[in-house]
């Protein structure tokens, strides 16, 4: 028995010295141990997902400060047409109107503004007409009309009246308001003298602004026509065109009488 135990111990020593050749022992060696599967290293630094694996866009990350070096994608931009696209250069800092204005867009300077002119206020129901610089024509002013003339800065009034008309009341209303008053008798018989006096008063710039009115429009129209022909040296057509709105007429007995008187005044001497 003792001998058998000794033989077994010797055999164990021999096996230990030579090493065990059993399969289970070979697997315990460092080089033979099972290793997990490792894929081969990529050939470049860019990693691509395996083929067939669905991918999703990475969520956008807002950098600190709320700003980015790239503009946001224009998601809502309309699709471009197939035609050629016209590109305009960016406007210069001092010229914001370099690009053509879009329809309906107001211009840089806007629409032209109509100049405002200061005119004397209306003095009667029919108002007044600016005939030329410093000379205005209208109907016979009322009491309030004379106040309006004074407040508007008029310096004088010219009254063209018929023979025998009483101008004292009108003269008093003008005088109490500091307006110079000029009464000129105007009839077909006195038309030449009336035209000369009217040109003298109207030509005196110290009397301007001057408000001219007649006892009726026919009288005033004849005087204005002669003023345009003699003082302004206008032709017949232009003078008639300007004098008609002021009362010039050759209708009726009195109109014919004034037309004949005008012809006599303009006849060469």
GULUM-23122 format. One record per residue: y, x, z of N, C-alpha, C in turn. Coordinates in steps of 0.05 Angstrom, whole numbers, plus 5000, padded with zeros to 4 digits. Atoms other than C-alpha are relative to their C-alpha. Example, Ala and Ser with C-alpha at 12.3 -4.5 7.8 and 13.67 -1.06 7.14 Angstrom:
! residues 2
497650185000491052465156502450185000/497649844999497952735143502249855014/
***
This chain:
! residues 269
497650175000500050005000502550175000/497749814999504750555018500350144974/499949865026502950894954501349834979/498850185020504850284912503049985004/497150024996511550234944501550254991/498849755008512950954930500250014969/499950005030511150854856502149824990/497950185008515750264850502850125004/497449874995521450654880500650214980/499649795020520351234833500849874973/499450135026520350754773502849905000/497350104999526850444796502050224996/498249775004530051124800500150094972/500149925028527751294730501649814983/498550205016530450654702503050025005/497149984994537050734738501250244987/498949765012537751434711500349964970/500050035029536051234639501849774991/498450245007539950574641498249784991/501650245007537449874631500549934971/499750085028536149664559499649714995/500350295003535548924571502549884988/497850135014540048454530502249915019/497950094981543648174591501650235011/498649764991545348874613501950104979/498249915022548249054545502649844999/497650175001553148474549502050075022/498249934978556048734614501550264995/498649755006558249384582502849924990/497250075008565949404569500349954970/499750035029565249474494498649764989/501650225011560248904488500749735013/499350254987563548384531501349814980/498850195019565547744492503049985004/497150014999572947724475501049744986/498950255014577247094457501150084973/499149955027579347014384503150034999/497249945003586047324369500750014970/499249995028589547194302501250274993/498949745009591747784261503149995002/497149974997598848034271501449934974/498550065025604147764221501050254987/499149785016606348214165503050035001/497049984998613848054175500949875026/498950104975618447834231500549715000/499550295002619147114206497449855003/502450164994614046634235500249744985/500250255014612046064190497949825012/502150184988608345454216497649994981/502450025017601245374192500349774980/499950215021600344974128498849745010/501050264993599344234137500949905027/499050094974602744204205502749884996/497450135004608543694205502150145018/497849874985615143984227502349805003/497750184994621443634255502450185003/497649844997628643884252500750055030/499249934973630944234314502649865008/497550144992636143854354502350205000/497549845001643244104343501050055028/499149924973645944474402503050074997/497249965001653444444413500750265015/499449754986655945144429502149965022/498050034979660145254491502849994988/497250025009667445054481500449784980/499750235018665944484432500850084972/499349915027667344914369497750144987/502149875015663045204315501250154977/499049855023663845704260499449864973/500750155024661045204210500949725002/499250294998663744514192497649825002/502250194997659443914209499249904973/500950105026655143644152501449744993/498650245010658643114110497949804993/502250195004653442564119500949774984/499050245013657841994096501450044974/498649955025660542324033498649854978/501250155023659441903970498750204981/501449825019654642193919501950074977/498349905022658042603865498949894974/500850095026658042333794499150244983/501149795017654842713738502250144984/497849875015661642873706501250245014/498849764989665843483717501949925022/498450054977669443513783502550174999/497449865000676843693786500750105028/499349884974678544163843502950094999/497249934997685644263866500350225021/499649794980688144883903501249885025/498850094975689944813976503050034999/497149985000697344683987501050235016/498749794985701845244009501149905026/499050104974704345214081502849874997/497350125003711545064057500249804978/499950195022709544594001497749805004/502250184994705344014029499449814976/500450195022706043633963498750144976/501149865022702144143922497849844986/502050175012696443663911501349754990/498950245011697743053868499749775020/500050234981699542433909498049794991/501950215006694241903913501449744996/498650265004695941193889500449865026/499450154975699240803944501050185022/499149824979701141433983503050054997/497249955002708541493998500650294995/499249735005711942113972501250145024/498949844978714542674015502849915008/497350094995721642444007500449705000/499850295001720141713998501649904976/498650125022723441223953503050055002/497149964999730741333931501449785015/498550194983735641003979502649934985/497650105013741140573950502550075017/497749934984747940843972501549755010/498550224988751840394019503050044995/497149995004759040244002501349795018/498550184982764139934048502049854983/498350185015767539344016501449815019/498750204984772638864044498349755002/501650244998769338234071501149774983/499150235015769637574035502249855015/497750124987776137224048500249704995/500050295005774936534017497249924992/502650105007769236093996499050124974/500949885026769136413926499750305002/500349714997769337123953502050154985/498149825014772537703916498450164980/501249835020771138173859501650264999/498749735003772538923857500450054970/499549965029775939023790500050304994/499949715004777339763796500850125027/499449864975778940283849502649905013/497750094985783639963900501049734992/499150265009784439303862497849805001/502050224996780738663880501249744991/499150275010781137963851498549795014/501350234987779537293882501849764999/498550254999781936593896502150025022/497850014981787836393939498950005029/501149984973786436604012500849765017/499350204979786236104069501450155022/498749874977789636244136498150215012/501949814990783336574161499650234980/500349795021782936944094502050225003/498049804996789437294107499450185024/500949834977786837524175497850194992/502249825009780637794141501150224982/498849795016784938164090501250225017/498749814982788838494146497950175014/502149854985782638684185498450184982/501549835019779338964122501750244991/498449775007785239444112501649974975/498350045024788739134052503050055008/497249944995796039344045501849804986/498250195015798738833995498449794987/501250225016797438183959501949944977/498550075024799637963889499449714994/500350285005800837233875501149944972/499350075028800937013801500449695000/499550294997804236323801501549894975/498650135022807235813753502949975007/497250044996814535653745500549785020/499350204980817535283804498149995024/501850014977811735413853501350125024/498949914975813735493925498250215013/501649784989811136173949500850085028/498949924974814936184015497849995022/502050024980809035954057498050234999/501949785004804336474027501350265008/498649764992809637004036500150045030/499949984971810336844110497350075011/502749934989802836874122499450294995/500549715005802537554089501850185017/498149834985808737824124499350015029/500849994971806337624194497650175005/502449834997800138034182500450294989/499349735008803738644156499150074971/500849965028801638544083502549984982/497850025019806638704028499449784980/500450245017807538083985501650034974/498849995026808938073910499449754985/500350255015810037413875501050054971/499449955028809937463798499749734985/500250255016811636853756498550064974/501749955022806436813702499649744983/500250225019807136323643499750124972/500049905027806136383568502750114992/497349915008813636473561500850265015/499249764984814237013616497750205001/502449834998807537353602500750304996/499349715005810638003575501250125025/498749904976815038093637498050015023/501950014979809437883683498050244998/501849785004804738403652501250275008/498749754993809838953660500350035030/499849994971811138783734497350045013/502749974988803738723749499050294997/500849725004802339413719501450185019/498549844981807839703762498949995028/501050044973805239403827497250115002/502749914999797939553811499850304997/500149715003799540273791501150155024/498949874977803040423857497750025021/502349964981797540723901500849955029/499250064973801640603963499549705007/500650284996800139863953497049945004/502950054999792639953952498950055027/501350215015788039643970501749754995/498450235007791239053934498249774993/501550255006788638343932501649834981/498650155020790537963869498849724997/501050275004790037203863502149844985/498150165015793136683818499949715009/500050294995795135963823497749864987/502550095013789435853775498850244986/501449775012784336303741501150074973/499049955027787336223672502450205000/497749834998793836563693499150295007/501049734991790137143728498550134977/501549885022785437243668501750124979/498249895021791237333619501350265009/498749764989794637843664498050245001/502049794998788238233676499350114972/500649915027786738253601502150194989/497849835009793538543585500050265016/500149764984792739043642497850194989/502149835011786139293612500950124973/499249905026789339353543502350205002/497649834999795939673563499750235020/500249794979794740053629497550174997/502549855003787440253616499450084972/500449935028787940303540497249934990/502650085009781439923529500349844974/500150165024779439593464499949715006/500050294997779638853452497349895011/502650104992772138733460499550065029/500549924972771539123525501949865019/498050144983777938823554499349715003/500850284998775538113538497549975017/502450024984768738253568500550035030/499349964972771838483633501849785011/498150204990777237953636498949715001/501150285000772937333622499049925028/500750094973769737333692502449975019/497650024983776837393720501849764992/498650245007779236763685501149984971/499050005028780936943612498749784984/501150215016780036343566502149914979/498250105021782936063501499449704995/500750285003780435353513502249825012/497950184990785134763524502750084990/497249955008792534713511501250255013/498949774986794435213564498650254992/501549765008788935693544500950094972/499049935027791335673471502850125003/497349904996798435783495500050295010/500249734989796436403535498950194979/501149835021792336663476502150084980/497849945019798336623430502050195013/498149824986802736953483498950285002/501349745000797737523490500350144973/499749885027797937633415502850104996/497249925004805537663416500650265016/499549774983805538173473498850254987/501449775011800638623436500950074972/499049955027804138573368501650265000/498449755001806939243347503049944997/497150045000814439283358501250094974/
***
